[in-house]
């Protein structure tokens, strides 16, 4: 292994990736330093924001979540049953193409269930007349969304990376074994172009859209004007981290979710956390495929 690592570090692409990561950290650090005075007010919720309070009721938020997770579970089972005859799970219990397809079903079901719930019950044209209208997001230029997504991403990278390192050290010190996330394991093992393509599409497109609409645009936006600030930030973040099902990423994903929520609140547009989430996942994929530990 040491020889392979030394050989990898001589690869121009690996060197370029390392330099690019350093650049991202420098840019993120610069943003955090320049906006240091604004961080605490934003975290405490006292900073001005253009994000209006959610007009949805609590029951409607629960309904949207129910549609989303039921859709995820159902479609995951459908995909698993469909792929099982030709590509059954590996006999040794390891992860394979079967799990890639089942994972695709889960993520597509998450997004599809959310869309169905919105169309049937939450769409403004279909809501009961006595309910208040759901305030729309403020208009934002495409350039502002791109800028906001990138700034949120690099700031998240600067916070999540050291959190992940310290969290892993703590787990090691406590003697807790925390295996890597299934998706990371699949990326490490898969040399199949089709599998890689499916996983990249899920991680960079489907998952950011579904998860941000559910946890930031739905749950966080509803909680932020109805419960204490700490609960509004932590509850969606903890649920978001918990559904990924791995102790090794519980705290890092919680921190990531909080940063995404703050970015969403600051810029007031759902495209910002979706883009930042997509960039974060894409960056992680690049590091995994290059052989770096995550």
Order of alpha helices (4+ residues) and beta strands (2+ residues): alpha-alpha-alpha-alpha-alpha-alpha-alpha-alpha-alpha-alpha-alpha-alpha
